[in-house]
Amino acid sequence: MVSKIMLDDRVIQLSNFEEEKENGLYTVSVTFDVTSEDYHDIATLLYNGTFDVKIPEKDIMFRGTIYNYSTSITNLYEKDQVGQYKLTLVEEKG
């Protein structure tokens, strides 16, 4: 099981990881928890939309764009909350 992903230089601990490769391009789906303390930094990062994606445990690196994104909770501004984020990234054609 892959335990972390890097988006740009931000390390994110994962609770779920799935990968596919179609026509030589990766699609990666991940699930991770975001605390109210980390919410602003993660939200700001995800607004970029495109990232240098690294999966060190699988020696995978690519430039990826958000294809799908969802969260289980929207009030992460409230203290001591934890939301589950689901994110699918698709490798850009190079």
ZAKE-604116 format. One record per atom (N, C-alpha, C): x, y, z; atom name. Coordinates in Angstrom, 2 decimals. Layout:
<recs>
u = X	v = Y	w = Z	a = CA
...
</recs>
This chain:
<recs>
u = 0.85	v = -1.19	w = 0.00	a = N
u = 0.00	v = 0.00	w = 0.00	a = CA
u = 0.89	v = 1.24	w = 0.00	a = C
u = 0.59	v = 2.16	w = -0.89	a = N
u = 1.31	v = 3.43	w = -0.95	a = CA
u = 0.80	v = 4.30	w = 0.19	a = C
u = 1.71	v = 4.89	w = 0.96	a = N
u = 1.32	v = 5.64	w = 2.14	a = CA
u = 1.40	v = 7.15	w = 1.96	a = C
u = 2.07	v = 7.62	w = 0.87	a = N
u = 2.18	v = 9.07	w = 0.70	a = CA
u = 2.33	v = 9.44	w = -0.77	a = C
u = 1.95	v = 10.69	w = -1.05	a = N
u = 2.10	v = 11.28	w = -2.37	a = CA
u = 2.66	v = 12.67	w = -2.16	a = C
u = 3.41	v = 13.14	w = -3.14	a = N
u = 3.91	v = 14.52	w = -3.09	a = CA
u = 3.28	v = 15.30	w = -4.23	a = C
u = 2.66	v = 16.40	w = -3.88	a = N
u = 2.14	v = 17.34	w = -4.88	a = CA
u = 3.01	v = 18.58	w = -4.77	a = C
u = 3.74	v = 18.86	w = -5.83	a = N
u = 4.81	v = 19.83	w = -5.79	a = CA
u = 5.75	v = 19.39	w = -4.67	a = C
u = 5.95	v = 20.17	w = -3.64	a = N
u = 6.84	v = 19.74	w = -2.56	a = CA
u = 6.08	v = 19.38	w = -1.28	a = C
u = 4.76	v = 19.29	w = -1.36	a = N
u = 3.94	v = 18.99	w = -0.17	a = CA
u = 3.71	v = 17.48	w = -0.07	a = C
u = 4.12	v = 16.90	w = 1.06	a = N
u = 3.91	v = 15.47	w = 1.32	a = CA
u = 2.53	v = 15.30	w = 1.96	a = C
u = 1.74	v = 14.38	w = 1.39	a = N
u = 0.40	v = 14.11	w = 1.90	a = CA
u = 0.32	v = 12.63	w = 2.25	a = C
u = -0.07	v = 12.34	w = 3.49	a = N
u = -0.24	v = 10.97	w = 3.95	a = CA
u = -1.58	v = 10.43	w = 3.45	a = C
u = -1.57	v = 9.23	w = 2.90	a = N
u = -2.75	v = 8.66	w = 2.24	a = CA
u = -3.41	v = 7.57	w = 3.06	a = C
u = -4.74	v = 7.46	w = 2.89	a = N
u = -5.46	v = 6.33	w = 3.45	a = CA
u = -5.87	v = 5.36	w = 2.35	a = C
u = -5.80	v = 5.81	w = 1.09	a = N
u = -6.10	v = 4.94	w = -0.04	a = CA
u = -5.35	v = 5.43	w = -1.27	a = C
u = -4.93	v = 4.47	w = -2.11	a = N
u = -4.19	v = 4.80	w = -3.33	a = CA
u = -4.57	v = 3.80	w = -4.41	a = C
u = -4.88	v = 4.30	w = -5.60	a = N
u = -5.14	v = 3.46	w = -6.77	a = CA
u = -4.46	v = 4.11	w = -7.96	a = C
u = -3.93	v = 3.28	w = -8.83	a = N
u = -3.30	v = 3.81	w = -10.05	a = CA
u = -3.73	v = 2.99	w = -11.25	a = C
u = -3.79	v = 3.65	w = -12.38	a = N
u = -4.03	v = 3.02	w = -13.67	a = CA
u = -3.06	v = 3.64	w = -14.65	a = C
u = -2.77	v = 2.90	w = -15.69	a = N
u = -1.95	v = 3.47	w = -16.76	a = CA
u = -2.64	v = 3.10	w = -18.07	a = C
u = -3.01	v = 4.12	w = -18.82	a = N
u = -3.71	v = 3.92	w = -20.08	a = CA
u = -3.03	v = 4.76	w = -21.15	a = C
u = -2.71	v = 4.14	w = -22.25	a = N
u = -1.99	v = 4.82	w = -23.34	a = CA
u = -0.71	v = 5.48	w = -22.84	a = C
u = -0.06	v = 4.83	w = -21.87	a = N
u = 1.21	v = 5.31	w = -21.35	a = CA
u = 1.11	v = 6.44	w = -20.34	a = C
u = -0.12	v = 6.85	w = -19.97	a = N
u = -0.31	v = 7.95	w = -19.03	a = CA
u = -0.97	v = 7.45	w = -17.74	a = C
u = -0.49	v = 7.97	w = -16.62	a = N
u = -1.01	v = 7.57	w = -15.32	a = CA
u = -2.30	v = 8.31	w = -14.96	a = C
u = -3.18	v = 7.60	w = -14.29	a = N
u = -4.30	v = 8.18	w = -13.55	a = CA
u = -4.16	v = 7.66	w = -12.14	a = C
u = -4.13	v = 8.57	w = -11.17	a = N
u = -3.92	v = 8.21	w = -9.77	a = CA
u = -5.09	v = 8.75	w = -8.96	a = C
u = -5.72	v = 7.88	w = -8.17	a = N
u = -6.79	v = 8.29	w = -7.27	a = CA
u = -6.34	v = 8.05	w = -5.84	a = C
u = -6.49	v = 9.08	w = -5.00	a = N
u = -6.03	v = 9.00	w = -3.62	a = CA
u = -7.13	v = 9.50	w = -2.68	a = C
u = -7.06	v = 9.01	w = -1.44	a = N
u = -7.92	v = 9.49	w = -0.37	a = CA
u = -7.02	v = 9.86	w = 0.79	a = C
u = -7.31	v = 11.00	w = 1.41	a = N
u = -6.49	v = 11.44	w = 2.54	a = CA
u = -7.32	v = 12.33	w = 3.46	a = C
u = -6.89	v = 12.40	w = 4.72	a = N
u = -7.55	v = 13.23	w = 5.70	a = CA
u = -6.91	v = 14.61	w = 5.74	a = C
u = -7.76	v = 15.61	w = 5.95	a = N
u = -7.29	v = 16.99	w = 6.11	a = CA
u = -7.88	v = 17.52	w = 7.41	a = C
u = -7.02	v = 18.00	w = 8.28	a = N
u = -7.48	v = 18.60	w = 9.53	a = CA
u = -7.79	v = 20.07	w = 9.33	a = C
u = -8.54	v = 20.62	w = 10.26	a = N
u = -8.85	v = 22.05	w = 10.18	a = CA
u = -7.57	v = 22.89	w = 10.22	a = C
u = -6.53	v = 22.37	w = 10.89	a = N
u = -5.27	v = 23.10	w = 10.97	a = CA
u = -4.55	v = 23.13	w = 9.60	a = C
u = -4.70	v = 22.08	w = 8.80	a = N
u = -4.04	v = 22.00	w = 7.49	a = CA
u = -4.92	v = 22.46	w = 6.33	a = C
u = -6.18	v = 22.74	w = 6.62	a = N
u = -7.14	v = 23.03	w = 5.55	a = CA
u = -6.70	v = 24.15	w = 4.62	a = C
u = -6.29	v = 25.27	w = 5.17	a = N
u = -5.93	v = 26.41	w = 4.33	a = CA
u = -4.78	v = 26.06	w = 3.38	a = C
u = -3.73	v = 25.42	w = 3.91	a = N
u = -2.58	v = 25.07	w = 3.07	a = CA
u = -2.96	v = 24.08	w = 1.97	a = C
u = -3.78	v = 23.08	w = 2.31	a = N
u = -4.19	v = 22.08	w = 1.31	a = CA
u = -5.11	v = 22.72	w = 0.27	a = C
u = -6.06	v = 23.52	w = 0.71	a = N
u = -6.98	v = 24.18	w = -0.23	a = CA
u = -6.21	v = 25.08	w = -1.19	a = C
u = -5.27	v = 25.85	w = -0.66	a = N
u = -4.46	v = 26.73	w = -1.50	a = CA
u = -3.66	v = 25.91	w = -2.52	a = C
u = -3.09	v = 24.82	w = -2.09	a = N
u = -2.34	v = 23.94	w = -2.99	a = CA
u = -3.23	v = 23.39	w = -4.09	a = C
u = -4.40	v = 22.86	w = -3.72	a = N
u = -5.29	v = 22.24	w = -4.71	a = CA
u = -5.84	v = 23.23	w = -5.72	a = C
u = -5.98	v = 24.49	w = -5.33	a = N
u = -6.46	v = 25.52	w = -6.27	a = CA
u = -5.51	v = 25.67	w = -7.46	a = C
u = -4.26	v = 25.28	w = -7.31	a = N
u = -3.32	v = 25.35	w = -8.44	a = CA
u = -3.75	v = 24.45	w = -9.59	a = C
u = -4.34	v = 23.30	w = -9.27	a = N
u = -4.91	v = 22.43	w = -10.30	a = CA
u = -3.95	v = 21.49	w = -10.98	a = C
u = -2.70	v = 21.89	w = -11.15	a = N
u = -1.69	v = 21.08	w = -11.83	a = CA
u = -0.44	v = 21.04	w = -10.97	a = C
u = 0.18	v = 19.85	w = -10.89	a = N
u = 1.26	v = 19.64	w = -9.94	a = CA
u = 2.35	v = 18.74	w = -10.52	a = C
u = 3.53	v = 18.85	w = -9.90	a = N
u = 4.54	v = 17.81	w = -10.06	a = CA
u = 4.13	v = 16.72	w = -9.07	a = C
u = 3.77	v = 15.56	w = -9.59	a = N
u = 3.28	v = 14.45	w = -8.76	a = CA
u = 4.41	v = 13.45	w = -8.58	a = C
u = 4.66	v = 13.08	w = -7.33	a = N
u = 5.68	v = 12.07	w = -7.04	a = CA
u = 5.07	v = 11.04	w = -6.10	a = C
u = 5.29	v = 9.77	w = -6.44	a = N
u = 4.90	v = 8.66	w = -5.59	a = CA
u = 6.18	v = 7.88	w = -5.31	a = C
u = 6.91	v = 8.29	w = -4.26	a = N
u = 8.24	v = 7.73	w = -4.02	a = CA
u = 8.26	v = 6.21	w = -3.86	a = C
u = 7.25	v = 5.64	w = -3.23	a = N
u = 7.22	v = 4.20	w = -2.98	a = CA
u = 7.08	v = 3.38	w = -4.25	a = C
u = 6.65	v = 4.00	w = -5.34	a = N
u = 6.51	v = 3.30	w = -6.62	a = CA
u = 7.45	v = 3.87	w = -7.67	a = C
u = 8.28	v = 4.83	w = -7.27	a = N
u = 9.21	v = 5.47	w = -8.19	a = CA
u = 8.49	v = 6.04	w = -9.42	a = C
u = 7.36	v = 6.70	w = -9.16	a = N
u = 6.55	v = 7.31	w = -10.21	a = CA
u = 6.63	v = 8.82	w = -10.06	a = C
u = 6.85	v = 9.51	w = -11.19	a = N
u = 6.85	v = 10.97	w = -11.23	a = CA
u = 6.20	v = 11.41	w = -12.54	a = C
u = 5.32	v = 12.41	w = -12.45	a = N
u = 4.71	v = 12.96	w = -13.65	a = CA
u = 4.10	v = 14.32	w = -13.34	a = C
u = 3.76	v = 15.05	w = -14.37	a = N
u = 3.03	v = 16.31	w = -14.24	a = CA
u = 1.56	v = 15.94	w = -14.36	a = C
u = 0.77	v = 16.26	w = -13.32	a = N
u = -0.62	v = 15.83	w = -13.30	a = CA
u = -1.58	v = 16.97	w = -13.00	a = C
u = -2.80	v = 16.79	w = -13.50	a = N
u = -3.87	v = 17.77	w = -13.34	a = CA
u = -5.05	v = 17.11	w = -12.64	a = C
u = -5.74	v = 17.88	w = -11.79	a = N
u = -6.92	v = 17.36	w = -11.11	a = CA
u = -7.99	v = 17.03	w = -12.14	a = C
u = -8.48	v = 15.80	w = -12.07	a = N
u = -9.58	v = 15.35	w = -12.92	a = CA
u = -10.88	v = 15.32	w = -12.12	a = C
u = -10.77	v = 14.92	w = -10.84	a = N
u = -11.93	v = 14.83	w = -9.98	a = CA
u = -11.50	v = 15.11	w = -8.55	a = C
u = -12.39	v = 15.74	w = -7.78	a = N
u = -12.05	v = 16.13	w = -6.42	a = CA
u = -13.33	v = 16.22	w = -5.59	a = C
u = -13.28	v = 15.69	w = -4.37	a = N
u = -14.43	v = 15.84	w = -3.48	a = CA
u = -13.95	v = 15.81	w = -2.04	a = C
u = -14.80	v = 16.30	w = -1.15	a = N
u = -14.49	v = 16.29	w = 0.27	a = CA
u = -15.74	v = 15.89	w = 1.05	a = C
u = -15.52	v = 15.25	w = 2.19	a = N
u = -16.64	v = 14.77	w = 3.00	a = CA
u = -17.22	v = 15.85	w = 3.90	a = C
u = -16.51	v = 16.97	w = 4.03	a = N
u = -16.92	v = 18.00	w = 4.98	a = CA
u = -16.54	v = 19.37	w = 4.42	a = C
u = -17.37	v = 20.35	w = 4.68	a = N
u = -17.08	v = 21.69	w = 4.14	a = CA
u = -16.80	v = 22.72	w = 5.23	a = C
u = -16.89	v = 22.34	w = 6.51	a = N
u = -16.69	v = 23.32	w = 7.57	a = CA
u = -15.36	v = 23.12	w = 8.28	a = C
u = -14.31	v = 22.94	w = 7.51	a = N
u = -12.99	v = 22.74	w = 8.10	a = CA
u = -12.41	v = 24.01	w = 8.71	a = C
u = -13.15	v = 25.11	w = 8.62	a = N
u = -12.71	v = 26.32	w = 9.32	a = CA
u = -12.94	v = 26.17	w = 10.82	a = C
u = -13.85	v = 25.25	w = 11.21	a = N
u = -14.10	v = 25.01	w = 12.62	a = CA
u = -12.97	v = 24.17	w = 13.21	a = C
u = -12.53	v = 24.52	w = 14.38	a = N
u = -11.40	v = 23.87	w = 15.04	a = CA
u = -11.68	v = 22.38	w = 15.31	a = C
u = -10.63	v = 21.57	w = 15.20	a = N
u = -10.65	v = 20.13	w = 15.52	a = CA
u = -11.54	v = 19.30	w = 14.59	a = C
u = -11.74	v = 19.76	w = 13.38	a = N
u = -12.49	v = 18.99	w = 12.39	a = CA
u = -11.52	v = 18.24	w = 11.48	a = C
u = -11.98	v = 17.10	w = 10.94	a = N
u = -11.19	v = 16.34	w = 9.98	a = CA
u = -12.10	v = 15.97	w = 8.81	a = C
u = -11.64	v = 16.29	w = 7.60	a = N
u = -12.39	v = 15.94	w = 6.41	a = CA
u = -11.62	v = 14.94	w = 5.58	a = C
u = -12.35	v = 14.09	w = 4.87	a = N
u = -11.72	v = 13.12	w = 3.98	a = CA
u = -11.80	v = 13.66	w = 2.55	a = C
u = -10.65	v = 13.80	w = 1.94	a = N
u = -10.56	v = 14.29	w = 0.57	a = CA
u = -10.32	v = 13.13	w = -0.38	a = C
u = -10.96	v = 13.19	w = -1.53	a = N
u = -10.73	v = 12.22	w = -2.61	a = CA
u = -10.28	v = 13.03	w = -3.82	a = C
u = -9.19	v = 12.58	w = -4.42	a = N
u = -8.57	v = 13.35	w = -5.49	a = CA
u = -8.12	v = 12.39	w = -6.59	a = C
u = -8.46	v = 12.71	w = -7.83	a = N
u = -7.98	v = 11.95	w = -8.97	a = CA
u = -7.15	v = 12.88	w = -9.84	a = C
u = -5.93	v = 12.44	w = -10.13	a = N
u = -4.99	v = 13.21	w = -10.95	a = CA
u = -4.71	v = 12.44	w = -12.23	a = C
u = -4.63	v = 13.16	w = -13.33	a = N
u = -4.36	v = 12.56	w = -14.63	a = CA
u = -3.07	v = 13.15	w = -15.17	a = C
u = -2.18	v = 12.29	w = -15.63	a = N
u = -0.90	v = 12.74	w = -16.20	a = CA
u = -1.15	v = 13.53	w = -17.47	a = C
u = -0.45	v = 14.65	w = -17.58	a = N
u = -0.53	v = 15.45	w = -18.80	a = CA
u = 0.27	v = 14.81	w = -19.90	a = C
u = -0.21	v = 14.95	w = -21.12	a = N
u = 0.56	v = 14.47	w = -22.28	a = CA
u = 1.78	v = 15.36	w = -22.43	a = C
u = 2.94	v = 14.72	w = -22.59	a = N
u = 4.16	v = 15.51	w = -22.69	a = CA
u = 4.67	v = 15.51	w = -24.05	a = C
</recs>
